[in-house]
Amino acid sequence: MNIITFLMSQLNEGHEDLIRGIWEDGDLSMIENTVIEIVLDEIPDEESGEILKRLNALSEEKESVELEFYYPEESVEDVAVLDIKRLNEEKHAYLKELFHFPEYYGENLDSLYECLSEANDRKIVVTNLGAIDDFSLKVLNVMEDVAEEYHNISLNYDYDELLDEEE
C-alpha cells in the first residue's frame, strides 16, 4: 500500500498543481492501494475543501483507498520533517537534533542505521528533494533500509517543491 502525506498548508498553497503532480492530469480515479494522509496544520480554503471532498468520495467508492486526517498536536512527535538542504549543510548534527539521538550517536551511517532501527514508530517527511547530493542520498538509502528491515519508520517524500521547479 502506498502512503502519501500532505500538509493542509501545502494543499492550500498548491491546490490542483499538487494533485496533478502526483496523479497524472489530476485524475483521482486512477488512485489504487493508497493511504492519503492529511495533516490539518491549517484550515482548508475553498479549493482545498473541494479537493478533500473529491478524495473523500473516492475513499468511500474504492476499498483500496483510505483517507486519514491528523492534527499536528496529535502527530507531531511521530512526524519528523527532514529538510534535505539543511541535511546537506549540517550533516549528522542535524540528524542528531531532528531525531533526538542519544549522546553516543557516532555521527556516521552505521550509527544512523543503529539509532533509527531502535526508534519508535515514526513518519519521516522528506522535503527539498531538489537539493539531494551524495551525502543526503546515502542518508536516504540508510533510512529506506531501516524502513524495509524494521518497519518502524516510513518515508514520505514531499514532491511539492519539485513541481514548483518545473514551472
Buried (B, 14 or more C-beta within 10 A) or exposed (E): EEBBBBBBBBBBBBBEBBBBBBBEEBEBEEBEEBBBBBBBBBEBBEEBEEBBEBBBEBBEEBEEBBBEBBEEEEBEEEBBBBBBBBBBEBBBEBBBEBBEBEEEBEEEBEBBBBBBBEBEEBBBBBBBBEBBEEBBEEBBEBBEBBBEEBEBBBBBBBBBBEBBEEE
